[in-house]
Every structure is written in C-alpha cells, then in structure tokens.
Amino acid sequence: MGLSLFGRSSEPQVGERLPDGRPRLPPGQRLVESWPVLHYGGIPRIDRSTWEFRIFGLVPEERTLSWEAFMALPQTALRTDIHCVTTWSRYDNDWEGVAFREILRLANPLPEAKHVIFHSYGGYTTNLPIAELDRDDVMLAHSHDGQPLTAEHGGPLRGMIPHLYFWKSAKWIRGIEFVAEDRPGFWEMYGYHMHGDPWTEERYG
C-alpha cells in the first residue's frame, strides 16, 4: 500500500497548496534538499538481533516484539513531507514501515487510553494523543528513500508523523506506552509545544 499527496518533483514549488487549502510549505519554513541530522546527546548503536519493541501501559496484554516479529507485521509505503521545528522542510520522502493503525490493532488499547508516550533507546520520549496517530499517513518507519534508516536518522526504527513538527517523529523507538493523561516528553519538558502543528507554528509552549 502506498499513499502520496504529491508526485516527486525535482523543482518543488513554494506556492503549492495541500488538498485542504493550506500551503504545502508551512509558515516560517524553508525548503532543503539534504536531510539535516539533529538530536540531543549521543547516537545509540542498536543491534537488530537484540532490539525489542515494547507495547505497554493501558493495554489488555503487554507485548514485546523482536525485530523479526516487527518486520513480520503488514508493511506499507508512504511518501510525505517533513517539517523540522528548526525551520527546514524536506519534500517527497519515501518511507517504508508499519502503519500506526496496525500497532493500534495489535495493542487494542483500553478505552481510557487517550495518549501515547514514545520511548526511545537513549532515554528520549515524546507525547502524542492517539487521535493524532490514528491516521492513514502515520507510521513507524524502518526505511527512507529505499534504504534502511541509518543510526543518525533514527534507525533501526523511528516515528513518522508528517502533520506535526519532526521532533514528534521520535528516533530509535523501543516502545510505546498507552496512558490516560497527557504528559510532556523530553523536549516538551524543555519548553517545546505539547502539540506541534507546523501550520500554526506551535513551536514552543
């Protein structure tokens, strides 16, 4: 399965519009062709043979998946734009991974679960409402532009939530915790916005 709002363009047009009428390039953003590497702290080096993905919190049954079990889940491909809070945007990124809706199906969260906390190797966390993840264009990605994600870009697995600033697309994911009440993640505790909508410039708190 694949999903794309736009075909790949060698000459992205700044004035393009999304189907809902918003500008394709959010306010305050500039287009780049490269993919800048930005993160706090060191880059964890993760061996896929020992990698684990934990689903826990407000779920009927906690689960821990190996890399092989995760890759056995239904796979999908998407093309999306990404928008970093540091003001760069990159169009037409091709991703492969597992749709978040597949994770929701697997987790079957309890009715009181309204939010998730992404947990990453290295200790990073970020918070999101389930409603922001239950969309066609949200996934857990293991490949970018036809290649496995490098460690610098969050490999072996990162979030991909294209309608929010890219810090919400957590790198080096090792688990998802389902919770009833929202609580700030790493950058949110340091003043970043709890939501992070690029089109309303929800950069800081």
Long-range contacts (C-beta under 8 A, 24 or more apart in sequence): 1-76, 1-77, 1-99, 2-76, 2-77, 2-78, 2-79, 3-76, 3-77, 3-78, 3-79, 3-136, 3-137, 4-78, 4-79, 4-80, 5-79, 5-80, 5-81, 6-79, 6-81, 6-91, 6-92, 8-79, 8-92, 9-91, 9-92, 12-91, 12-92, 22-199, 23-199, 24-81, 24-91, 25-89, 26-83, 26-89, 26-198, 26-199, 26-201, 27-198, 27-199, 27-201, 28-87, 28-201, 29-83, 29-87, 29-88, 29-89, 29-198, 30-87, 30-88, 30-89, 31-88, 31-89, 31-90, 31-91, 32-88, 32-89, 32-90, 33-90, 34-90, 35-90, 35-153, 36-84, 36-86, 36-88, 37-152, 37-153, 38-84, 38-86, 39-171, 40-124, 40-186, 40-187, 41-122, 41-123, 41-124, 42-122, 43-151, 43-152, 44-121, 44-122, 44-151, 44-172, 45-151, 46-121, 46-151, 46-155, 46-156, 46-172, 48-156, 51-156, 51-157, 51-174, 52-174, 52-175, 53-157, 53-173, 53-174, 53-175, 53-176, 54-119, 54-174, 54-175, 54-176, 55-103, 55-106, 55-107, 55-175, 55-176, 55-178, 56-175, 56-176, 56-177, 56-178, 57-109, 57-113, 57-116, 57-117, 57-176, 57-177, 57-178, 57-179, 58-109, 58-110, 58-112, 58-113, 58-178, 58-179, 58-180, 59-107, 59-108, 59-109, 59-110, 59-113, 59-178, 60-108, 60-110, 63-106, 63-107, 67-156, 70-98, 70-157, 71-142, 73-98, 73-102, 73-106, 74-98, 74-99, 74-102, 76-102, 76-139, 78-137, 78-139, 78-160, 80-137, 80-160, 80-162, 81-162, 82-160, 82-162, 82-166, 82-169, 83-162, 83-165, 83-166, 83-198, 84-165, 84-166, 84-167, 85-165, 85-166, 85-167, 85-192, 85-196, 85-203, 93-144, 93-145, 94-144, 94-145, 94-146, 95-139, 95-141, 95-143, 95-144, 95-160, 96-141, 96-142, 96-143, 97-139, 97-140, 97-141, 97-142, 97-143, 97-157, 97-160, 98-139, 98-140, 99-136, 99-138, 99-139, 100-133, 100-134, 100-135, 100-138, 100-139, 100-140, 101-134, 101-135, 101-136, 101-138, 103-140, 103-176, 104-130, 104-133, 104-134, 107-176, 107-178, 109-178, 110-178, 112-180, 113-178, 113-179, 113-180, 114-179, 114-180, 114-181, 114-182, 115-178, 115-179, 115-180, 115-181, 115-182, 115-183, 116-176, 116-177, 116-178, 116-179, 117-176, 117-177, 117-179, 117-183, 117-185, 118-159, 118-170, 118-173, 118-175, 118-176, 118-185, 119-173, 119-174, 119-175, 119-176, 119-177, 120-170, 120-171, 120-172, 120-173, 120-174, 121-172, 121-173, 121-174, 122-172, 123-186, 124-170, 124-171, 124-172, 124-185, 124-186, 125-170, 125-185, 125-186, 126-159, 126-167, 126-168, 126-170, 126-185, 126-186, 126-187, 126-188, 127-182, 127-183, 127-184, 127-185, 127-188, 127-194, 128-161, 128-164, 128-168, 129-182, 130-178, 132-161, 132-163, 132-164, 132-195, 133-161, 135-163, 137-162, 137-163, 138-162, 140-173, 163-197, 163-198, 164-195, 164-196, 164-197, 164-198, 165-193, 165-196, 165-197, 165-198, 165-202, 165-203, 167-192, 167-196, 168-196
